[in-house]
């Protein structure tokens, strides 16, 4: 039986990134797109029965919703669902918005910080735990990653393994110890072109906090991130063999 992934999405119905995101996750995971089953978080979290029907859960970014502002509908129910996923140890990988909402679900803190926005490609540094991590530890100690965020983690949940940082955001990745659950503030499902396209799609939202010169600088900041492109494929191989 083919492995299936439940993809949790916080995107409006008319957002073209919904389909693009599903394709990006599937491509970087090495699976046919049909094996990624989308769930619209705007209608609330999935049921635990639906969770059990899929081998893993992945969560991506969001278009118009911020964890810091608790603007996603059914926000408390979403937190409760994710806490239950962690408690059950169900395999999960969360990026960007997924990273942020998982931080909140487990007792950490997310803040809105547009002054330190990260849009484009940035250098990240593995922590000591990161260098020993079975997933991220295969990468160089300093590596390029795709980002697109205005929220950031001010405090990670207690008891997690802190895996990576950047100059603008000290918390870029964590793992739940002894469980097949990882989260990254950066986007391993994106590459240079897909992240640049997403930046242009969401330019209005970013432009609120960026001058024209800053937008041009952001465009120039996009570059290749070769070491992150295998993370999702490696996650599935590590968890499922």
C-alpha positions, -999 to 999 in steps of 0.1 A, spaced: 0 0 0 14 34 -10 24 58 18 1 88 21 8 122 37 -19 144 52 -10 180 41 -24 206 64 -29 240 46 -38 274 60 -46 291 27 -77 308 12 -96 289 -14 -86 314 -42 -49 313 -33 -30 297 -62 -2 287 -38 -25 260 -24 -19 237 -54 17 249 -59 25 240 -22 11 205 -26 32 199 -57 63 213 -40 59 190 -10 53 160 -32 83 168 -55 107 173 -26 94 142 -9 99 120 -40 62 110 -40 34 113 -66 13 143 -58 -18 120 -54 -2 106 -22 -4 141 -6 -39 145 7 -47 182 14 -68 193 44 -80 229 47 -73 242 82 -97 271 76 -125 246 83 -108 234 115 -83 207 123 -88 172 109 -103 145 131 -80 120 149 -97 93 128 -86 110 96 -51 114 111 -49 76 116 -57 70 79 -24 86 68 12 76 75 25 111 82 14 147 85 31 177 69 23 214 74 35 243 52 32 280 51 2 304 51 -9 332 29 -29 356 51 -27 339 86 -3 346 114 3 325 145 13 357 164 -21 372 157 -40 340 162 -59 348 130 -64 312 117 -100 301 124 -105 276 152 -71 285 165 -73 268 199 -87 236 183 -57 236 159 -33 239 189 -51 210 207 -50 188 176 -12 193 171 -5 187 208 -24 154 204 -4 145 173 28 150 193 15 131 222 7 101 200 41 104 182 25 104 148 52 112 122 51 149 113 72 175 95 62 212 98 77 241 80 73 279 83 37 285 96 37 249 106 68 254 127 52 284 143 19 269 152 36 238 165 58 260 188 26 276 202 8 242 205 37 229 227 40 260 250 65 281 232 60 317 220 57 332 186 60 370 180 54 393 151 87 408 141 85 425 107 117 445 114 137 413 112 117 398 83 135 370 64 124 368 28 147 351 4 177 328 9 196 330 42 225 312 59 216 290 88 239 274 113 234 241 130 235 239 167 255 212 185 223 192 187 217 199 150 250 185 140 242 153 158 206 151 146 198 121 124 180 142 98 197 177 97 231 164 108 238 152 73 241 188 61 270 212 64 273 232 97 263 263 77 239 260 49 216 281 27 178 278 32 147 294 17 126 316 40 96 339 39 84 350 73 75 379 95 66 359 126 94 342 146 99 321 176 108 341 207 109 309 229 109 273 219 88 248 239 105 231 268 122 198 262 127 200 224 160 197 206 171 231 192 187 223 158 194 255 138 196 293 140 201 324 118 214 359 125 179 373 125 161 344 142 178 323 168 153 294 165 151 279 130 144 243 137 136 218 164 128 181 169 107 163 195 131 140 212 125 103 206 96 110 183 95 112 144 86 149 145 107 178 131 99 214 124 118 241 104 112 278 102 127 276 67 111 259 37 127 226 26 98 222 1 110 253 -18 139 261 -40 152 293 -55 126 296 -82 96 285 -62 104 308 -33 110 338 -56 77 331 -73 59 330 -39 76 362 -29 61 379 -60 27 365 -53 27 378 -17 45 410 -25 16 432 -13 18 416 22 56 419 24 56 454 8 37 468 38 70 466 58 95 470 29 106 500 9 112 496 -29 149 494 -22 143 466 3 121 447 -21 149 449 -48 174 437 -22 151 408 -13 149 398 -50 187 398 -52 189 377 -21 173 346 -37 199 319 -45 202 281 -46 198 260 -14 212 226 -25 215 211 9 179 215 20 163 199 -11 167 163 2 153 170 37 117 158 31 128 127 12 153 119 40 126 124 66 104 98 50 133 74 45 144 79 81 109 73 95 96 46 71 128 30 57 
